[in-house]
Amino acid sequence: MRRFTAIAAVLLAATPLSAQTAAPAAAAPTVTYIHAGALLARPGEAARGASTIIVRDGKIAEVRDGHVAPEGGAELVDLKDRFVLPGLIDMHVHLWGIGGDPLNDRLTALNRDDADDMMWAVGNARVTLDAGFTTVRDLGGNARGMRALREEVERGVIAGPTIVNVGTAISVTGGHADPSNGLSETFADAMHQHQINTCDGPDDCRRAVRQQIALGAQAIKYMSTGGVLSNVSGGLGRAMTDEEMRAIIDTAHGLGRRVATHSHGVAGTKAAVAAGVDTVDHGSFLDDEAIKAMKAKGTWLVPTMLAPQAAVEFARKGLLPPAVLPKAEEAAAAAFASHSKAIAAGVKVAFGTDTGVSKHGDNAREFALMVKAGMTPAQAIKAATVSAAEALGRSATIGSIEPGKDADIIAVSGSPLEDVTRLERVDFVMRRGAVHKAGGKR
């Protein structure tokens, strides 16, 4: 397996950054006063009127009523004509490589190096931040590459959201994340030489979890069922045994990592919930029993409603392998009804898109789909802030605009509580006190 530390350092150090979208964190002023026309400080609660947010050293220091004159030496950001709210959180993205362009991805797959995919990831991270998403959970890319990308964002070398990375998703042999699926013998044999994310049996699955954590994974993802985009004809049913799931989840939890599972078929979802998984991502086929179990266990649903729409569109255009089309249509037909039923029943929902299947930067299109499925705009916004922060285990630092938390702040024109599609056009983005997209007066 290639070593990414040196490659990433050279490539990222050479990446030009615009002052507007990639100002290093060190360049942020020590103190910033933000004058908000309206402020949704904690989604799920009522919005406030004119307010002042005081940011010190990248953290929220105070939130005051009215527009308070800045202290000497402080920078003023004028958002008096904007609606201000916390930075958004996407629980399911894929930043690595080409995303949302399946034809280009397939045509260049055999002559594209990891360094090329890293450059795509750098661009995808910037576009995601510009769209107002200040934190993402990356649910599967190159393990070394995503760890390097995460660290360079933290250092302020490149522009991007805070990244919680899972490394490479764990799969049984022949499962959804087996990279040799659909390849000819020559290429499949070559892939197997470097393959550490597949496992068969509980002991092997424990090994796979430990190896991903050794490569820098901050969370773990595994495949409970088949997948839509797998280049194999296998369906969307259960792929792992109870023992394999418990081995993955218990090992990850023992090492302080939360666990997400990719799950379509209801049998896989029920088994994952019983085994103690933290989030069920997709959940395309849910019945009453599965919903009851998720509520009883407090399991989060990450619906990724945008993904099946994009997959069907691409598959019908012939941009994906033929094996994908029937699975995409089956998942799309069932998912909306399943998600609507889960929302109505009160299952905990955290915002996620599976961006990378769809186009990076279009993440906020998910909000309208959530509202169509039965959520209010206020509930959908909460799912992408307060709820997502809780699902990540990071409520102490992100998800709301409150003293002591990271200064992750966005602004839009007009209230998204009235029209949630306003979040598709974010004017202002601040991450940890550094302005990355300036839409107000300064």
N, C-alpha and C positions, 0 to 999 in steps of 0.2 A: 504493500500500500504506500502511495506517495506520501512524503513528508510535507506538510503544508506550512509549518512555522516560517521557514525561510522564504518560500514562494509568496505567501500572503504578505509578509512584511515588505518585500521588494515591490510587489504589485500595488499594494495599498498606499505605500509611501509615495508612489509615482502618480497616484490618481489625483487629477486637478479637482479642486473644490471651489464652488462659487461662494461668494460672501453671503449670499442670501440663503442658500439651502444647506451649507455645510460649515458654518462657523465653528471652530474648535471650542469645546466647552470652556477652555481657559480664557477665551476672549469675552465671555459673558460678563456684563457688569456685576459688581458685587451686590448692588441693591437696585431693584427695579420696582417701580410702582405701575400697576396696570389699572386703568380706569375702565370698568366694564359698564356697558349700558344696562345689561341684565346678566345675572349670574346664576347658573345652576351648579352650586358648589358641591352638593351631594345628590346625585341623581336618585330618584325615588322620593325625594322631598321637594317642597315647593321652591320655585325659583325666586331669587331676590331681585330687587330693582337695582338702581345705580349702586355700584360697589367699588371698592378699591382692594386689590390684591397686592400685598407687599412680599416681594421675593428677595431673600438674602442667601447668597452662596448656593443657589440652585434649589433651595427649599422654600416652601410656603412659610412665611413668618407670621403674617396676620391677614385677616379678611375683615375689612371695615365697611360700614354703611356709608354711602355717599362717595363723592370724589374728593379724596384727601390730597392736599398739596404735597408733592414729594419733598423729602428732606434734602438737604444740600448734598450734591454729588450723585444723587440717585438718577437713574434714567426713567423717563416716563413713556409708557406705551398707551396711546390713546385709542381705546376700543369702546368709546361712548356710544357709537352707533352699531355695536355688535352684541351678539348673544354669546357669552363666554361659558365654557364648560370644561370638565377635565379631559385630558388626552384620552383617546379611544384605545381599546385593547382588543386585539384579534387573537383568539385562542387557537386558530388553525390556519397557518400559512406555510408555504414552501418557497423560501427565498432563493434556494440554490438553483442555478442554471436558468435556462429559458423557461419562462412561465407564461401561460395563456396564449401560446403560439405553437400548437402541436405540430403543424406542418414543418415549421422551421426546426423544431426540436428533433423530429424524426429524420429530416434530410441531412442534418449536420451531426447526428449522434456518433457516427464512426470516425469523424475527423475533428471532433471538438475535444480539447484537452480540459483537464480540471482547472487550469488557469483561466481558460475561457469562461467556464461556468462560474468561477469566482468573480469575474468581472460583471457577469450578468447579475450575480447576487448583490454586488455592490450597488448597481443601478436599481435593482428591485427594492433594496432597503431604503434608498433615498426617496423613490417614488412613494413608498408606503408611508414614510414619515410626512412627506408633503401632503398626503391625503388625510392627515390628522391622527394617524395611529402611532402613538408614542411607545407602545409596548406590544410585542407579538410573541406568541409561542410558536416556534418553528417546529413542525411535526414531521420532519424527515428530509434530510439532505446529506451531503457528505459530512461525516462526523468531524473530521479534522478541519475541514473548510469552514463549517458553521461555527465551530468553536473559535477559530481565528477571526471570523467576521464579527462575532459577538464581542470579542475582546477589543477589536479595533474601534467599534462603535463606542465602547465604554471609555476608551482612551481619548475619544474626540478626534481621531484621525479621519474618520469618514462619517457622513451623515446617515443616520438610520435610527430606527426605534430600538428601545431596550429589547434584547432578544433572550428568550428562555428556550434553549435548544434541547431536542431529544436525541441528537445524533442521527443514527440510521434506525428506522423502524424495525422491530423484531418480528420475524415471520417463521412459520414452519417451512420446510422444504416444499417448493411448489406453491407456496402461499402468495399473498398479494405483494409482499415486499421481497420476494426471491428475485434478485436481479437477473437470473438466468432464464426467466420465463420467456418462452417464445423465441429464444435464440437458437441458431444452428449449433451443431455439436461443437464445432471449433470455438465459437465465441462463448458458449455455455461453459466449456471446460476452462477457458481462460478466466471467466468470472468466478468460478468456484475456487480458484487459487487464492483469491483475496477476500472471500466471503466469510464474514464473522457474524452477520446479523441473522442468519437462519439457524434454527435450532429444532431438535426433535427429541422429545422426552424432557421431563422436569429438570434433570441435572444439566443437560445441555442448554436449557433455557435460562437457568441461573447463570451459567457461564456467559451467555449472550448479553444479559443485563449488565453484569460486571464489566464486560469489555466496553460496552457503550459508555458507561460511567467513567471508566479509565480514560476514554477519549474525550471527556469533557462534557458529557450529557448532564444537563440540569434537571431533566425529567425523562421519562421513558414512555415510548409508544410501542404497542404491539398490535398485531392483526388478529382479531377474533374471528373474522370471516374473510371470504373472498372479496375482491374489489372490482370496481367498475373499469378502471383503466388498466388492469392486468392484461397482458397480451397472451391470455390463455382462455379457453372456452369455459373453464370452471365457473360456476355461478357465484352467488353472493351468500351462500350458506356458511355454516360454522366450519372453522378450520382447525381449532385447537382443542385439546382435551382439558377437562377440569384441572388436572394435575399440572399441566403446562402453564395454564393461566395463573394458578395460585403460586407457582414457582416464580414467575415473572413479577407478579404484584408484590408478593411477600419480600422478595429480594430487593426490589426497588424501594419499597417502604422502609425496609431495614437500613438502607443506605441513604435515607432522607429524601428520596425522590418521589414525586407524585406520578401517577400513571394514567395515560390516555389510551383508549383502545379505539381503533378503527373497527366499526361494526355496522353491518347492514342487516343481515338476517337476524330474526328475533331470537333464535336459539343461541346464537353467539352473544347477543346482548344480555340475555338472561344469565348465561354462564359467567360473563364478565362482571355483572353486577353482584352476583352471589360470591364471586372471588374477591370482591372489594375494590374494583377499579374506581378511580376518581372521576374520570369523565368518559362518557360515551360519545364519540364523534361520528356523526352522520345519523345513526339511529333511524335508518330508512324504513324499517318494518317494526313497528311497535304494537303490541296487543295490550289488553287490559292488565294481564299478569305482569308484563315487563314494566309497565308504567307504575303499577302498585309497588313493585320491588324497588324501582328507582326512587320513589318517594320515601319508602321505608328506610332505605340505606342512605338517603341524601346524595345520591349520585347525580352529577351534573350532566345535562344534555347539551352538546355543542352541535346545533342542527346543520350547519353548512348548507343552507338552502340554495345558495348561489351555484354550488358545484354541479348538481345534477342538470340544471338548466344549461350550463356551459358545456358539459359533457355530451348531452343530447345534440346540441347545436353542432358541435365539432364532428361527432360521429356520423350524423346524417349528411354532412358535407364530405365525408370520406377522409377526414383529416386524422382519424384514429384507426387502429387496426379493426378489421371486421368483427372480431370477438367482442369488441367493446359495445357495439350498438344495442344488442338485445339487453345487456345488463344495464346500460344507461337508461334506456326507456323504462325498464322494470323499476329501477330505483326512483326515477323521477316521478313515475305514476303513484308510487306508494308513499314517498317521503312527505309530501305536503299534508296528506291526511294524517300520517303518524305524528308529525310535528304539531299540527293543530290540536290533535287529541291530547298530546302530552302537555301543551301549554294550557289548555282548558282544565286539565286535571291538577295543575299546580306543580309539575315537575320543575326543578330548578334549571334555569336556562342561562348559559353563558355564550356570548357572541363569538362566532367563528365562521369563516368563509370558505376554507380550503383554497384560498387564492394561490395561484400557481396552476390550478386547473382553469380558473378564470384569470383575467388580466390583473396584474399588480396595479394598485392605485384605484381600482374599482371596488374595493372592499366595502365601502359604505352602501353599495346597492343592496346589501343584505338586509338593511334596516326596513326597507319597504316590504320585503318578503316576510319578515317577522311580523310586521303589522298586518299584512294580508292573512297570516296564519292565526291571528287572534290577539296579538299583543297590542297594547296601546303604545304610542310613541314614547311615553315616559318609561314604560317597562322595557322597551327595546334599548333605549339609551342606558338604562340601569344595567342591562345584560352586558353591555360593552364597556362598563366602567366599574361600578361597585361590585357587581356580581362576578365579573371576570377576574377582578383583583382577588376576590375571595377564593375563587376556584384555583387560582395560581398560588394561593398562600402568601400573597403580597399586599394584603389590605393595609398593612402598617405604612406602606410607602407610596402606593398608587391607587387610582380609582376615584378620588374625590379631591376637591380643593380645600384642604384643611391644614392648619398649622402643623408643621413637622413633616409633611409629606413632600415628595418630589414635586417640583414646579413643572408638571406636565399639563399644559394648558392649550386649548384651541378656541377659536372664535369663528362664528358664521354670521351671515346676514339673516336676520329674522329668527324667530323661535322655532327650533326643531320639535318642540313639544306640540306645535300646531301642524307642522309639515316636516316629517322626519327626513324627507329627501333633501332638505337643506344641508344635511351632513355630507352629501355627495359633493359639496362645493365649499371646502374649508378655506377660510381667508387667512388665518393666523395660526401658527404652530410654534409652541415653545416646548422644548424638552429639557428638563433639569435646569431650567433657568436660562438656557441659551435659545435665542430666537432663530428659528430655521426658516420660517416663512412669515414675512412681515406684511400683514394686511391692514394694520392700523396706522395711526399717525404717530410718528416718533420724533 
